[in-house]
Amino acid sequence: MDNSQQDEQDDLQKYLEEKARQERESEQEKKEEQEPEPLSAYDACVLKESAKIHELIAEAQKRPKDE
């Protein structure tokens, strides 16, 4: 790859990172503007169980595969 291709790739990477950052900021602003809706008991339970599952997956991934 020559320098111009590398520069073009670097510029594209910087552009994409900047767009992603702007998108995250935009989403964050939208969330802050909205009034949080109270969770139903069902939604709260689903979120709690989902968090437990993610913790179990993370623990399993840390273990050696021989066990």
N, C-alpha and C positions, 0 to 999 in steps of 0.2 A: 504494500500500500504506500503510495507516495504522500508527500506532505500535504498537498491540496486535499486529497481524500481524507486524510487524518483530521485536518482542520475542519473540513465540512462535517465530518462525523462528530467532532468535539462541539461544534456550533449547534448541531442538531440535538446532541445530548443536553447541552445547556438550555436550549429552547424548551425541550420536553420537560426538564426538571423545573423550569420556571413556570410553565403552564400547569404542571401538577401542583406546585406550591400555590399558585393563584386559585386553582380549583379547590384545594383544601381550605384556603382562607375564605373563599366564597361560601362553601358548605358550612363552615364554622359560623360565619355571620348569619346565615339563614337559620341555623339551629338556635343561636342566641336570641334572634328576633322572635322566634315562635315561643308561645307559652307551652311549657311542658304539660302534656296531658297525663293525668293520673293513670297509672297502670292498673289494669284489671287484675284480679287475683290470679286468673289463668296466665296472663302475660308475665306476671312476676314469678310465678312458679316455673314457667318455661325458661325464662332468663336464668333463674337460679340453677335449674338442672343443666342448662347449656354450659354454664360456667363450670359446674362440676365435671362434665364430660371433657371440656377443654383441659382442665387440670389433670384428669386421668390420662388423657392422650399425651400431654406434655411429660408426665412422669414415665409413661411407657416408652416414649422416645428416648429418654435419658438412660434407660436400662440397657445393659449389654444384650445382644441378641441371643447369646448362648443360654440364658436363663429360661 
